[in-house]
Amino acid sequence: MITLQNISKTFDTAGGPLHAVSYASLHIQQGDIYGLIGFSGAGKSTLLRTINLLERPDEGSVIVEGQDLTKLSVRELRKKRLSIGMIFQHFNLLNNLNVYDNVSFPLEIAKVSKAERKQRIENCLEMVGLLDKAKAFPAKLSGGQKQRVAIARALANNPKILLCDEPTSSVDPQTTGSILAALQEINRKLGITIVIVTHEMNVINAICNKVAVMEQGQIVEKFDLREKNIVPQSNIAQFLFKNEIVLAGEREVQYA
Amino acid sequence: MLDNVIYAWPELVQALIETFYMLILTIPIAVAIGTPLGTILFLTRPDSFLKWPKFYLILNGVVNLVRSFPFLILMIAIIPFTRLLVGTALGSTAATIPMIINAIPYFARFIEQILLDVNRGVVDAAESMGANKLQIVWKVLYTEARSGIANAITIVTVSFLSYSTVAGLVGGGGIGDFAIRYGYYRYQTDVMFVTIIIMVLFVQAFQFTGNFIVRKLDKRL
């Protein structure tokens, strides 16, 4: 479904070149919920953003459904982006448009007729349980509701892939649950492939079937979480996996 | 005491009409040209959407150049150009030429700044949905910036009410001309006082209306 081959991306910053991603390769299959985990600055968001070329990699190829996106013209790329939805940490809704018009936005870009837009907007809002908020403006919604509007917006053009850039990092833990549940439902019901960037192991454990661990711009390890015995080799992966166990242990002691 | 005011009243009304005539010509033209100009400034800035660094350098320089003229000096300096355009350098219509020339880059700078304040994440989102640059400007930037633009129009209107008085110095008519003749040459403090009251009321009305529209347009809070 998605193949990233030897992706590298360097940013010119005031403090010199920053190697955000170095020779990262990844293969994501149809129907996966693929997690990309790492700490701040590990390059996971940059890598995710190369999948729809919001960041154009300096090297490497981005192959989505057999097409190398880096070789497409600007026009072809825009068309391709219609089939790749994306949600963000800070939701990035248009604050001056109500919920209905926000979901309408990608459909207008795709030149969908008004009657069909209405149908699809209502379907998408129903799917995320916010049909009753259609006339509300984003400022009046909670973080979780905003993210679900963003999900509805990302789904409006019936994408095959949904990219999630830290979708739960600015909401409280309860809301995280509702957002992850919505993502899982989308994956199961609509068969949409999901790639999710996070720094929380909880998120990975809750919905991902595969995960790649990133550190300093490189993918250090990949796991298929359906396997029984996962033995992390790298320090970072050990830390991430162990961190979780330690927390659970502490909790048991406290309540004993 | 009111004799002076009653005597000057018809002229005061005439002066106000001239001032509003100048504003009604200046502000819409400044908005119509300043908005695309400011948008182009924003789009061609370093690290923005269009990588035209030389174009930006030139445009930015021109905007700064026009902005660096004190208004009275601009008015006098472009008299030949004004004559060429409207056939005379006297009267309210002639006065609007330097006003428009001054207002366009002024308003463009406002637009550039307002667009810079639009959250880049929303632009990212629109790009991820396959929007082209024109759609991003029209549907994203202007939608998110609309209350800021309304606010800028209010500020520019109030500023140019003030600038229009400078026109009075060089035969442009309007409220400035009136103030010079009655307040400065004739020392009619009472007429001056009434004029000031009227101006204060107008500025308050502009600002009140502007703020009202801004509040209507702004759904961010």
Boltz contact constraints between the chains, C-beta under 6 A:
constraints:
  - contact:
      token1: [A, 52]
      token2: [B, 128]
      max_distance: 6.0
  - contact:
      token1: [A, 54]
      token2: [B, 128]
      max_distance: 6.0
  - contact:
      token1: [A, 78]
      token2: [B, 130]
      max_distance: 6.0
  - contact:
      token1: [A, 81]
      token2: [B, 130]
      max_distance: 6.0
  - contact:
      token1: [A, 82]
      token2: [B, 130]
      max_distance: 6.0
  - contact:
      token1: [A, 86]
      token2: [B, 128]
      max_distance: 6.0
  - contact:
      token1: [A, 88]
      token2: [B, 121]
      max_distance: 6.0
  - contact:
      token1: [A, 90]
      token2: [B, 121]
      max_distance: 6.0
  - contact:
      token1: [A, 92]
      token2: [B, 121]
      max_distance: 6.0
  - contact:
      token1: [A, 92]
      token2: [B, 122]
      max_distance: 6.0
  - contact:
      token1: [A, 92]
      token2: [B, 125]
      max_distance: 6.0
  - contact:
      token1: [A, 94]
      token2: [B, 122]
      max_distance: 6.0
  - contact:
      token1: [A, 94]
      token2: [B, 143]
      max_distance: 6.0
  - contact:
      token1: [A, 95]
      token2: [B, 219]
      max_distance: 6.0
  - contact:
      token1: [A, 95]
      token2: [B, 220]
      max_distance: 6.0
  - contact:
      token1: [A, 96]
      token2: [B, 143]
      max_distance: 6.0
  - contact:
      token1: [A, 96]
      token2: [B, 144]
      max_distance: 6.0
  - contact:
      token1: [A, 96]
      token2: [B, 219]
      max_distance: 6.0
  - contact:
      token1: [A, 106]
      token2: [B, 129]
      max_distance: 6.0
  - contact:
      token1: [A, 109]
      token2: [B, 129]
      max_distance: 6.0
  - contact:
      token1: [A, 109]
      token2: [B, 130]
      max_distance: 6.0
  - contact:
      token1: [A, 109]
      token2: [B, 131]
      max_distance: 6.0
  - contact:
      token1: [A, 137]
      token2: [B, 219]
      max_distance: 6.0
  - contact:
      token1: [A, 139]
      token2: [B, 220]
      max_distance: 6.0
  - contact:
      token1: [A, 139]
      token2: [B, 221]
      max_distance: 6.0
